[in-house]
């Protein structure tokens, strides 16, 4: 093996597809609890709470490192702002505990169970979830990351979504079990002292072999990896050592060099290293139980891997969404009925929220009828304006948050300016803008908007089409007339009172 050849080709691969390589490494680092930032300190009396068992399994979690870094700068817990709302509570708990998982559990405990669950139960539950997450998500995502880099060597437009390859072929549970047993055997070999590092390199190709053939059984893949690594363990060790200076350099740049380059460089290099070993081994041996993926070598000179030609059928994306025919056409009467449907659902949601949290019925909104036009307006806007990108749910979600945020902020500004009252106030919430919008609310609108576009609107529209056309037109006229009267009356006598509005001046003084 020639390391220079592997590394030179890896640099070319990264240069050709840098941002996708970066996103893959960054996403998997986040999902597997890897290190994001490190902070070098010589003299510090700050003690950082260690998180178990995440620390025992994978080393420090992302939040441990970030929390240590922030404490090193501030040297005081007062650095952290105490935020309101569920998302704010989550941020507060993560900041204090240094763990995403325990922060989430404690935030749920405070909101759902009013702090009734004792800390011991949360720790036990957190430990259990951590172990399950490490087995069924973290290790599977590592195989997905390797799959991306194996394809990316030959295919110029390999998509980031290839990291979910194990889940698409529905072999994630099998991969999780194989990876768990591999790590267990590797751990037990440590007690033989010499066998530990040897077996670490003997089993080095296990995730690569699973990324190519996820049907391999544990004993088969361990035996194949051991056989293929004969004569190459020292080469792999030297390969690891060749990145040592890069890792040290990354350490002195708060890990930023590793995040933006070294991690990509290492993954691309070892993917090529594996392919060289695989090519040599398969020329000299016949392995009946291993299905070699010929299309990893791009024999047809394509831009992306031909998923339809893989020997395992991949699950089609958005299969659940497609059954609702979310690209259907909406008429004017459809938009009117959907506006009222979403306005009424928004009213029911806010009334129920107040009823369950405070135990009282409050007629929410500026109007007196059972509707909140801000929900209906947002729903119709995203349905109409985002129709050309409905096949891209991720982008649709982001733009839904933006559009709904503009509607909510604009409405709040109008009401404060002309009515001198506030019907909602997010002051104190995490990432709020003048108390008119906040990240928590925008996430809710994003989730609600996605549900509306892909599920609720197509379902309701199909239901409305079954109605008599004259009946639909009459119903639209009646509903529009009723809400118009409500608007006219409430423009001079808006719906106000306890639990509905607050004085603008009073809120400003309190904030």
N, C-alpha and C positions, 0 to 999 in steps of 0.2 A: 504494500500500500504506500502511496505517496501522499503525505499530508498536504503538501503544497498544492497538489492538483485538486484535492477535495476543497481546500480553503479558497483557492482561486475561483473555482466554479461556484462555491457558496456565495462569495462576494458578488459575482455576476447575477446570481439568482435574487439576492437581496436587493441589488440595485434596480433590477427589472420590476420588482413587485414589492417595493419597500413598505409602503403603508399597510398593505394587507398582512405582510409578515409581522409588522409591528403590532397591529391590532390583534392578531392571533395570539402572540406571546403575552400581550398585555391582558387580554380577556381571560386567558387560561391562568395567568398568574393571580388575577383577582379571584377566580372561581376555585382555585386550588389552595388558596391561603398562602401564596408566596410573598416574598419581600418586595415592597414597593420602594420605601425610602429607608436609609440608615443614617444615623447621626453620630459623628465621632465626637466624643467628649473626653477630656483629660481629667478635669476636676469638676465633679458634680456630686452633690449630696442627695440628688433626687433619686428616689427609689421607685421603680416601675413595677406594678403588680403583674406577676406572671400569670398567664392564663393556661389552665389545664382543662381538658387534655389536648387541646389544639397544639399547645406548645410541645407536649410530649410526643405528638405524632409527627408533626411537620416542621417543628421549629416555630419561631414567632409568627403570629398572624400579621396581616396587613395593618390592622388597627393597633396591634402592639407596637409596631415600628413607628407608625405615624404618631401614636400617643406619646411614645418615648421622645420622639423628635420635638413635638410641641412642648412637652414638659421641660425639655432641655433648654428651649428658648425662653419660656415664660417662668419656669421654676415656681409655678404657682397654679393651683386649681382655679384661681379666679380668672385665668385666661379664657376659660370656657364660658360662653353665654348660656344661660338657662332658657331654653326655648319652650314655647307652648305647643299644644297640638300633639297628635300621635307621632308625626315625623320628628317634631322637636324633641319629644320624650325619647325617641329612638336615638337621636343624635346625642342627647344628654347622657343616656345610659352607655352608649358605645364609648363616649369620651371618658367616662369614669371607669368603666370596667376594662377598657383596652381590648374588647372582643366584640366582633359583630354579632356573633351568635348569642352570647349572654346579654348583650345590649338589647337585641330583639326580644328575647324571652322576658327580660325584666320590663320592657316597655309594654308588652302584651299583658303581663301580670298587673301592671299599674292601671291599664285602661280597661281590660276585660274583667279582671278579678279584684280590682281596687286594692292591690297590694296584700291580698289574703294568702297567697302562696308563700311558704317560708323559703328562705334562701337555699337551704339544703336540697329541696326538691328541684329548684331551678338548676343547681349545680349538677345534680344527677341526670336530669333531663338533658341539660346541655352536653354533658359527657357522652350520653347515649347518642344524641343527634350528631355530635362531632364525629364519632366513630363511623356511624352510618354514612355521613356525608363524605368522609375520607374514602370509604370503600366504594360507594356507589356513584359518586360524582367526581371527586378529585382525580382518582386514578383512571377513571374512564376518559376524562377530559384530556389527560396526558396522552392517551392513545389517539384521541381525536386531533390533538396538536401535531403529533408525529405524522398522522395521515395527511394533514394539510401540507407539511413540508415534503413528504414523499411525492405528492402530486405536483407541488409547486416547482420542483426541480425541472420538470419537463413541460408543464403547462403554464403558459405566461399569464393566464387570467384565472388562476385558481381562486375560488371564492372563499371568503372568511368562514362561511357557513359549513365548510368541510370539517371543521372541528367537531361538529355534531354528527359526524359519520357513524359512530357506534350506535347512536340513538335512532338514526334514520334506517339502519338495517335491522334494528330491534335486537341487537346482540349486546346491549350495554350490560345486562345482568350477567351474562356469561363472561364478558371481558372483566367485569368487576370481580367475579369469583376467581378467575385465573390470576389476575393481578394481586389479589389478596393472598392467595396461596404462594405465589412467587415471592412476595415480600415476607411472608411468614417463614418460608424455607430459608430465605436469605438471612433473616434475623437469627434463626436457630444455628446457622452455620457460623455466626459470630463467636459462639462459645467454643469453637474449635481453634480460635485465634487465627491460624494460618488460612483456614477455609473461608473465613469471612470475606476478605478482599478478593480472593480467587473466584468465589462463587458470584460476587457482585459483577465481575466482568464476564463470567460464564453465562449469566442470565441477562446480560446487557441488551440482547436483541429481542427479548420477550415482547416488549410493547411494540417494537417495529414489526415483528412477525404477526402479532395480533392486528396491527393496523392494515396489514396486507391480507391476512386470512383470519377473520374473527371467529371462525368455527373450530380452531385448534383447541384440543383438550390440554389440560394443565401438564400432564406428564409428557405429552408429545411436544408441546412448545418448549418446555424446559430442556428436553433432550435435544431438540433441534438447535436451540440457541447454544447449548453447550458444545455441540458438534461443530457448528459453524464458527464458533469463537476459538477453536483449537488453532494455535499458532498466531492468533490475532489479539490475545489479551494484552500482551506487552505493547503492541501497536496502539490499542485503545487507551492504555495508560499514558503512553507518550502523547497521544492526541489530547487527552484531558490536560496534561501538564502544559501543552502548548498554548492553552487559553488562560494560564495562571496569571500572567502579567495583565491581561485584559480585566480579569476579575479584581485584581488589586487596584488597578486604575479606577474601576467602577466603584470600589469601596471608598476611595478618596473623592469621589464626585457624588456622594450621597446616593449611590446606586443608579444614578441617572444614565451613565454611559451603558450600564448593563441593560437597562430598560429600553433605551433607544437604539442600541446596536449589538452589544455582546451576546445577549440572549438569542437574538435573531441569527447571528453569526454561528453560534454553537449549534443551534437546532438545524440550520441548513447544512452545515458541515457534516454532522453526524448522520443526517438523512442520506447524503451522498456516500459517506463511509459505509453505511449499511448496504446500500445498493451495490457497491463494489464487492463486498464480501458475499452477498447473495448471488451476484452474477457468477463469480468464480466457483462458488459451492455448487450451484445448480448445473453448471457445465460438467462437473465431475461426479455428481451424485443424482440419483432419482429418488425423490421423496413422495411416496404414494399418498400420504395423509396431509400433505401441504399443497394448497391450491395457489400456485404462483399467479400473481396479477400481472398479466402481460401488458395491460394498458398503462401500467405505471411508467413504462418506457416510451409512451406516446408513439406507437408505430404508425398512426395515421396523421401525425403532424397537426394535431388540433390545438385550439387555444385553451379549452377546458376539458377536464376528464369526462369521458362518455359514461355517465352514471348508469344509463340504460343497459350497458354491456357488461356491467359487473356481475359476477356469478351469483350474488345475493341481491334480491329485489329491494330497492330502497323505497322507503315510505315517502309518498308525495307530500310536499310541503303544503300547508294551508288546506289539508284535506277536509278538516272540520268546517272551515269557512266556506269552501266551495259548494257545499250542499245547500247553502242559503241563497245562491245566485246573487251575490252582492253587487254585480255589475248591471243589474236590471235597470230599465228606464223608469223615471218617476215623472208623473204628470203634475200639473198645477194643483189639482185637487189632492193628489198624493202628498205634496209638500204641505198643504194646509192641514190635512188630517194628521200628518206626522209631527207638525209643529205643535198641535194641541196635545197629541199623545205624549210627546217628550216634556211639554210644559207641565202637564198633569202628573207625570211620573216624578218630575223634579219637585213638585209641591208635596206629593206624598212622601218622598224621601226626606225632605227637610222637616215636615210635620212629625213624622215618625221618629226622626233623630232627636228632636226636642222632647217628644213624648217619652221616649225611653230614657233619655239622659236626665231630664228635669222632672218628669212625671206630670207634665201639664200640656194641654193642647194649645198650640199657638198657630194662628193663621199667618204663615210666613209670606213675605213679599209685599210689594207696594200696592198690589191690587187686592180686591176682596173676593174674587172668584177662586176656584180650586186650580189655579195654574200659576206657574212662574215663567213668564215669557223669556227670561234670560236663558233657560234650559232649551226651550223650543227654538229660539233664534240661533243659539250655538249649534244645535243639532241640524237644523236646515242648512246653515252656512257650510258646515263641514261636509254635509252630504252633497251639496251643490258645487262648492269650490274645489273639493278634493276628488272629484269623480275620475279625473285622469290618472290618479296615482293609487287607486284602490287596490291594485295588484301588488303594492309595496306597503304592507302593514306597518313596518318599522317607521318609514317616513311619514305615513299617515298619522301614526300616533304622535310623533313630534309636532307636526303641523297642526294637529287637533289641539294640542296643548297651547300652541302659539295663538291660534285663532280664538279659542275660548278665553284665553288670558286677556286678549285685546278687548273682547266683548265685555268681560267682567270688569276689567279696569275702567273702560270707557263708561260703563253703566254706573259704577261707583262714583266716578268723577262727576258725572252729570247730576246724580242725586245729591251729592255733597254741595255742588255749586248752586243748584237751583232749589233744592228742598232743605238744605242745611241740616240734613240728618244722615245717619249711617244705618243701612239695613244689614251690613256685615262689616266686621273689622278684624283683620288678621294681624294686628299689631302684636308683636311678641312671638309670632309663628316663625318657623325656620324659613329663611329666604323669602321674606315678604317685601313687597314694593308699596310703600306708603300705606300699608295695612289694607290695600285694595285687592291685591292678589298675593298668593303664596304658593310655594312649591307643592305643598301637600294638596291644596285645592286643584292645582293644575294637573297633578298626577291623577287625581280622581276624575277630572274632566277628560283626561286622555283615555283612561280605562273605559269610562262611560261612553265617550265618543266612538271608540273602537267597537264596543258592544253594539252601539246604535247603528253604525255603518254596516257592519258585517253580519249582524244577527237580527237585531230588533227591527230595523227599518225594512229589510227584505221580507221578514216574516209578516209584519203588519201590512206592508204594501200588497203582498199576495193575498192577505185576508181581505183587504179593502176592495180588491179587484173582483171579488165574488159578490159584492153588493150591487144593487141596482144603481145604474149611473145617475138616474134622476134623484134617487134618495141621497146619494153622495153629495150632489150639488146643493140640494136643499140643506143638508146637514152642515156643509161648509158655510153657507150663507148665514145660518142660525148662529154657529159658533163665532164667526167673524163679527157679527152684529153684537153678540153678548160681550165679547172682549173689548170691542170698540166703545160700548157704553161704559164698561168698567174703566177703561183708560180715561174717558172724558170725566167721569165722576171723581176718580182717584187723583186726577191731575190737580184738582183743587182740594180734595179731602183724602190724602193718601192714607193707606193702612198703617197705623202707628200703634205704639204701646209697649208694655213690658215684654221682653223676649223678641220684639220685632225690630225696634229702632233704638238708637241712642243719640244723645245730643252730640253734635260735632265738636263743640267747644269743650265739653266735659271730657270727651274721649282724648282730645289733644292734650288737655291738662294732665290726665292720668298717665298718658304715655310719656 
